[in-house]
Amino acid sequence: MQRAHAAKPKYMGRIGLLAAVLATLAVVAVTTPAAPGEVLSPAVTLGPMTVANGTATVAGSLGVPSSNVQLTVNGQPLQIDAAGNFSGAVNLNGQSVLVFGLRNSGGEITTVSIPLNTNIVGPGGVIGPDVLAALEKAAVSILKPADGFKILDNLPLRIEGSVGDKGSLASLKVNGKDVLGLIGEDRGFSVTVPGTTKEISVTATDSKGVSQTSTVPVFHTTSMFTTAAGRSISAKGAQGVRIAKIRYITRSVRRTKRLRMIVTVRDRQNRLIRGATVSVRSRFARRITRNPRAKKTNRVGQAAFLLRARNRAFGKRLVMVTLARTPSAKATKSSSVRIPRLKKPAARR
């Protein structure tokens, strides 16, 4: 029987799954560009296994330091020596399935379930070394960034992966959703999970019912903080967008022919949005010299514009159209301000 080797930590990790030659799972996130990931679960090699009189006898070794790993068989802890080897007899307690569980210090879990039926258990209660051959051939991989799965501001997370041999599997599920039918000609697939997801779980099952499940925690982060004006959130994390306030400052407009326009943007939760794109334009032509360039809102959700009024705007109402955008929403609003008349030059004597 060949021994599986642990992947080097600086390259994309492969999930070791209990087998003569282990199937590989490498998990990577798609909210960021593909990047080297850490090993999600320790590699394990199984020795011969037998089942008799309600007891399973197992042996094998780990491909990573045993101090980082907890191993259970059907929920019963199994000791691992300093070299990473383990062996023991496990009472099945009437169960017709053999379940190996591996948990590392990062909370990542790999389990392999082997049904104990006539398709699996041979004469003398021997389980053949090819019991996980189909899963190995399937070579399922899911991409994960080096710093783990992260969800920002409860936004949905897209997961991508690939399968080496689709025909080796009866099902492939990501968080309970079967994605086998989503696999394209490039052997890749993608699925979106809700922003409230706490973990990513990938389960591959072959035609004999042998399955492997890898579960990785999801970390939640927020871009929100509190300012003197209220809570502020990034445009990416905002839930919707609305133009909450438009203020005009015309104090010196007759002398300078300039006025200021300040736009405040919030989301549906009444949080100030920073990083939103705001643009303004005059509804009527030739009331201002030119429409100003679009701007990003600051940490308190504001974008300020300097408008230069033409002579024809004085003594009339200046109507402006404001457009605010975030990556997922946009809003428009019309507003107006009356520009005072220009002072008439003093009459000559």
C-alpha positions as CSV (number, residue, x, y, z in Angstrom):
1,M,0.0,0.0,0.0
2,Q,1.3,3.4,-0.9
3,R,1.7,6.1,1.8
4,A,0.2,9.5,1.3
5,H,2.4,12.5,2.0
6,A,1.3,15.8,3.5
7,A,1.4,18.8,1.2
8,K,3.9,21.5,1.9
9,P,2.2,24.3,3.9
10,K,3.3,27.1,1.5
11,Y,1.5,25.5,-1.4
12,M,-2.1,24.7,-1.9
13,G,-3.1,22.2,0.8
14,R,-4.7,18.8,0.0
15,I,-7.2,17.3,2.3
16,G,-5.9,13.8,3.2
17,L,-8.8,11.4,3.3
18,L,-8.4,8.0,4.8
19,A,-7.4,5.5,2.0
20,A,-4.7,3.4,0.5
21,V,-3.9,6.4,-1.7
22,L,-5.9,9.3,-0.4
23,A,-8.3,11.5,-2.5
24,T,-7.3,15.1,-2.5
25,L,-9.3,18.1,-1.5
26,A,-7.8,21.6,-1.6
27,V,-10.2,24.3,-0.6
28,V,-9.9,27.9,-1.9
29,A,-12.2,31.0,-1.8
30,V,-13.3,33.0,-4.7
31,T,-14.0,36.3,-3.1
32,T,-10.2,36.9,-3.6
33,P,-7.9,35.7,-6.4
34,A,-6.7,32.2,-6.1
35,A,-3.8,32.0,-3.6
36,P,-1.8,29.3,-1.8
37,G,-3.8,27.8,1.0
38,E,-3.0,26.0,4.2
39,V,-3.5,22.2,4.7
40,L,-7.1,21.8,5.7
41,S,-6.8,18.3,7.2
42,P,-3.9,15.9,7.9
43,A,-3.0,13.3,5.4
44,V,-3.7,9.7,6.7
45,T,-2.7,6.3,5.3
46,L,-4.7,3.2,6.4
47,G,-3.2,-0.2,6.9
48,P,-5.3,-3.4,6.5
49,M,-8.8,-3.2,8.1
50,T,-10.9,-6.1,9.3
51,V,-14.4,-6.3,10.8
52,A,-15.4,-9.3,12.9
53,N,-17.8,-9.9,15.9
54,G,-18.8,-6.3,16.1
55,T,-15.3,-5.0,16.3
56,A,-13.2,-3.2,13.7
57,T,-9.4,-3.4,13.8
58,V,-7.7,-0.5,12.1
59,A,-4.1,0.8,11.7
60,G,-2.4,3.6,9.8
61,S,-0.3,6.7,10.1
62,L,-0.6,10.5,9.8
63,G,1.4,12.6,7.4
64,V,1.5,15.7,9.7
65,P,2.6,16.2,13.3
66,S,0.3,14.2,15.5
67,S,0.2,17.0,18.1
68,N,-2.0,19.1,15.8
69,V,-4.5,16.3,15.2
70,Q,-7.3,14.5,17.0
71,L,-8.4,11.1,15.6
72,T,-11.6,9.3,16.3
73,V,-13.1,6.1,14.9
74,N,-16.8,5.9,15.3
75,G,-16.5,8.7,17.9
76,Q,-14.0,6.8,20.0
77,P,-10.6,8.5,20.4
78,L,-7.6,6.6,19.0
79,Q,-4.1,7.3,20.4
80,I,-1.4,8.5,18.0
81,D,2.3,8.0,18.8
82,A,5.1,10.6,18.3
83,A,5.8,9.2,14.8
84,G,2.1,9.7,13.8
85,N,1.2,6.0,13.8
86,F,-2.0,4.6,15.2
87,S,-3.7,1.3,15.6
88,G,-6.5,-0.2,17.7
89,A,-9.7,-2.2,17.9
90,V,-13.0,-0.2,17.9
91,N,-16.3,-1.5,19.2
92,L,-18.9,-0.7,16.5
93,N,-21.7,-0.8,19.0
94,G,-24.0,-2.3,16.5
95,Q,-23.3,0.3,13.8
96,S,-23.0,-0.8,10.2
97,V,-20.7,2.0,9.2
98,L,-17.0,2.8,9.9
99,V,-16.4,6.5,10.4
100,F,-12.9,8.0,10.7
101,G,-12.8,11.6,12.0
102,L,-9.8,14.0,11.9
103,R,-9.8,17.4,13.5
104,N,-6.9,19.8,13.5
105,S,-6.0,22.7,15.8
106,G,-7.7,25.1,13.4
107,G,-11.1,23.5,13.8
108,E,-11.0,21.9,10.3
109,I,-12.6,18.4,10.2
110,T,-12.3,15.6,7.7
111,T,-14.4,12.5,8.0
112,V,-14.6,9.3,5.9
113,S,-17.7,7.0,6.1
114,I,-17.4,3.4,5.0
115,P,-20.6,1.4,5.0
116,L,-20.1,-2.1,6.2
117,N,-22.1,-4.1,3.7
118,T,-21.3,-6.9,1.3
119,N,-20.2,-4.4,-1.4
120,I,-17.4,-3.3,0.9
121,V,-16.5,-6.1,3.4
122,G,-15.0,-9.2,1.7
123,P,-14.4,-12.7,2.9
124,G,-13.0,-12.9,6.4
125,G,-14.3,-9.4,7.2
126,V,-11.4,-7.8,5.3
127,I,-12.0,-4.3,3.8
128,G,-9.9,-4.1,0.6
129,P,-7.2,-1.4,0.1
130,D,-9.2,0.1,-2.8
131,V,-12.2,1.0,-0.7
132,L,-11.6,4.7,-1.5
133,A,-10.3,4.3,-5.0
134,A,-13.3,6.0,-6.6
135,L,-13.0,9.0,-4.3
136,E,-9.3,9.2,-5.1
137,K,-10.0,9.1,-8.8
138,A,-12.6,11.8,-8.5
139,A,-9.9,14.2,-7.2
140,V,-12.3,16.8,-5.9
141,S,-10.8,20.2,-5.2
142,I,-12.3,23.3,-3.6
143,L,-10.3,26.6,-3.6
144,K,-9.6,28.4,-0.3
145,P,-7.4,31.4,0.4
146,A,-4.4,31.1,2.7
147,D,-6.2,33.0,5.5
148,G,-9.4,30.9,5.3
149,F,-12.9,31.5,4.1
150,K,-14.1,35.0,5.1
151,I,-17.5,36.7,4.7
152,L,-17.6,40.5,4.8
153,D,-20.6,42.2,6.1
154,N,-22.8,39.2,5.7
155,L,-22.5,39.3,1.9
156,P,-22.9,36.0,-0.1
157,L,-19.8,33.9,-0.7
158,R,-19.1,32.2,-4.0
159,I,-17.3,28.8,-3.8
160,E,-15.5,27.3,-6.8
161,G,-13.9,23.9,-7.4
162,S,-13.2,21.2,-9.8
163,V,-13.5,17.4,-10.2
164,G,-10.9,15.2,-11.9
165,D,-13.4,12.4,-12.8
166,K,-17.1,13.2,-12.5
167,G,-18.1,9.6,-13.4
168,S,-16.5,8.3,-10.2
169,L,-19.0,10.1,-8.0
170,A,-22.7,9.5,-7.3
171,S,-23.0,12.9,-5.7
172,L,-21.0,15.9,-4.7
173,K,-22.5,18.4,-2.2
174,V,-21.4,21.8,-0.9
175,N,-23.3,22.7,2.2
176,G,-26.0,20.2,1.3
177,K,-26.5,21.4,-2.3
178,D,-25.6,18.8,-4.9
179,V,-23.3,20.4,-7.4
180,L,-22.5,17.4,-9.5
181,G,-24.9,18.6,-12.2
182,L,-23.2,22.0,-12.3
183,I,-19.9,20.6,-13.5
184,G,-19.1,22.0,-16.9
185,E,-16.8,20.8,-19.7
186,D,-13.9,22.4,-18.0
187,R,-14.7,20.1,-15.0
188,G,-15.2,23.1,-12.8
189,F,-18.3,24.3,-10.8
190,S,-19.3,27.2,-8.6
191,V,-22.0,27.7,-6.0
192,T,-23.0,30.6,-3.8
193,V,-23.6,30.3,-0.1
194,P,-25.5,32.8,2.1
195,G,-23.7,35.5,4.0
196,T,-24.8,33.9,7.3
197,T,-22.9,30.7,6.6
198,K,-20.8,29.5,9.5
199,E,-18.9,26.7,7.7
200,I,-18.2,25.2,4.3
201,S,-18.8,21.5,4.1
202,V,-17.9,19.4,1.0
203,T,-19.2,15.8,0.7
204,A,-18.2,13.5,-2.1
205,T,-20.0,10.1,-2.3
206,D,-19.2,7.2,-4.7
207,S,-21.6,4.6,-6.1
208,K,-21.0,2.2,-3.2
209,G,-22.0,4.8,-0.6
210,V,-18.4,5.5,0.6
211,S,-18.2,9.2,1.3
212,Q,-15.7,11.8,2.5
213,T,-16.6,15.1,4.1
214,S,-14.3,18.1,4.7
215,T,-15.6,20.9,6.9
216,V,-13.9,24.3,7.2
217,P,-15.0,27.2,9.5
218,V,-16.0,30.5,7.9
219,F,-14.9,33.7,9.6
220,H,-17.1,36.8,9.5
221,T,-15.7,40.3,9.4
222,T,-17.4,43.7,9.2
223,S,-16.3,46.9,7.6
224,M,-18.5,48.9,9.9
225,F,-17.4,51.4,12.6
226,T,-18.9,54.2,14.5
227,T,-18.4,57.9,13.8
228,A,-19.7,61.1,15.5
229,A,-22.3,61.2,12.7
230,G,-23.4,57.6,13.1
231,R,-22.4,54.1,12.0
232,S,-20.4,53.9,8.8
233,I,-20.1,51.0,6.5
234,S,-18.3,50.3,3.3
235,A,-20.1,50.5,0.0
236,K,-19.5,46.8,-0.6
237,G,-21.2,45.9,2.7
238,A,-24.1,48.4,2.4
239,Q,-27.6,47.0,2.1
240,G,-29.1,49.2,-0.6
241,V,-28.4,52.8,-1.0
242,R,-30.4,56.1,-0.6
243,I,-29.6,59.7,-0.9
244,A,-30.4,60.9,2.6
245,K,-29.5,64.6,2.4
246,I,-28.5,67.3,0.0
247,R,-27.2,70.6,1.2
248,Y,-26.4,73.7,-0.7
249,I,-24.1,76.5,0.5
250,T,-24.7,79.8,-1.5
251,R,-23.2,82.3,1.0
252,S,-20.8,83.9,-1.5
253,V,-22.3,82.9,-4.8
254,R,-23.0,86.4,-6.0
255,R,-19.4,87.5,-5.4
256,T,-17.6,84.3,-6.5
257,K,-20.3,82.7,-8.8
258,R,-19.5,79.4,-6.9
259,L,-21.7,77.4,-4.6
260,R,-21.1,74.1,-2.7
261,M,-23.3,71.0,-2.8
262,I,-22.9,68.3,-0.1
263,V,-24.5,64.9,-0.6
264,T,-25.0,62.4,2.3
265,V,-25.6,58.8,1.4
266,R,-27.0,56.0,3.7
267,D,-28.2,52.4,3.3
268,R,-31.5,50.8,4.2
269,Q,-30.2,50.3,7.8
270,N,-29.6,54.0,8.1
271,R,-25.9,53.5,8.1
272,L,-23.6,56.1,6.5
273,I,-22.0,54.6,3.3
274,R,-18.3,55.3,2.7
275,G,-16.8,54.6,-0.7
276,A,-20.1,55.1,-2.6
277,T,-19.8,56.8,-6.0
278,V,-21.8,60.0,-6.3
279,S,-22.2,62.1,-9.5
280,V,-24.3,65.3,-10.0
281,R,-25.5,67.1,-13.1
282,S,-27.7,70.1,-13.9
283,R,-31.1,69.2,-15.2
284,F,-31.1,72.2,-17.5
285,A,-28.2,72.9,-19.8
286,R,-25.9,75.9,-19.4
287,R,-26.9,76.7,-15.8
288,I,-23.4,75.7,-14.6
289,T,-20.1,75.8,-16.4
290,R,-19.7,72.0,-16.4
291,N,-20.9,69.0,-14.5
292,P,-18.3,68.1,-11.9
293,R,-16.6,64.7,-11.8
294,A,-18.0,61.8,-9.8
295,K,-16.6,61.5,-6.3
296,K,-16.4,58.8,-3.6
297,T,-18.1,59.4,-0.2
298,N,-15.9,59.9,2.8
299,R,-16.0,58.1,6.2
300,V,-19.2,59.9,7.1
301,G,-21.0,59.2,3.8
302,Q,-20.5,62.6,2.3
303,A,-19.3,63.8,-1.1
304,A,-18.9,67.6,-1.7
305,F,-19.0,69.3,-5.1
306,L,-18.0,72.9,-6.1
307,L,-20.4,74.2,-8.8
308,R,-19.7,77.3,-10.9
309,A,-22.9,79.1,-11.8
310,R,-23.4,80.8,-15.2
311,N,-25.0,84.3,-15.3
312,R,-28.2,82.8,-16.7
313,A,-28.6,80.8,-13.4
314,F,-28.8,83.8,-11.2
315,G,-32.3,84.8,-10.1
316,K,-33.6,81.3,-11.0
317,R,-33.8,77.9,-9.4
318,L,-30.9,75.6,-10.1
319,V,-32.2,72.0,-10.4
320,M,-29.6,69.2,-9.9
321,V,-29.9,65.5,-10.4
322,T,-27.8,63.3,-8.1
323,L,-26.9,59.6,-8.7
324,A,-25.4,57.4,-5.9
325,R,-24.0,54.0,-6.6
326,T,-22.6,51.0,-4.6
327,P,-21.5,47.7,-6.1
328,S,-25.0,46.3,-5.6
329,A,-27.5,49.3,-5.8
330,K,-28.0,52.8,-7.1
331,A,-30.4,55.7,-6.3
332,T,-31.2,59.0,-7.9
333,K,-32.7,62.2,-6.5
334,S,-33.6,65.6,-7.8
335,S,-33.0,68.7,-5.7
336,S,-32.9,72.5,-6.2
337,V,-31.7,75.7,-4.8
338,R,-32.6,79.3,-5.7
339,I,-29.6,81.4,-6.9
340,P,-30.0,85.0,-5.8
341,R,-30.0,87.7,-8.5
342,L,-26.7,89.4,-9.4
343,K,-26.3,92.8,-8.0
344,K,-27.0,95.5,-10.6
345,P,-24.0,97.9,-11.1
346,A,-24.5,101.3,-9.5
347,A,-25.9,104.0,-11.9
348,R,-23.4,106.5,-13.1
349,R,-23.9,110.1,-12.0
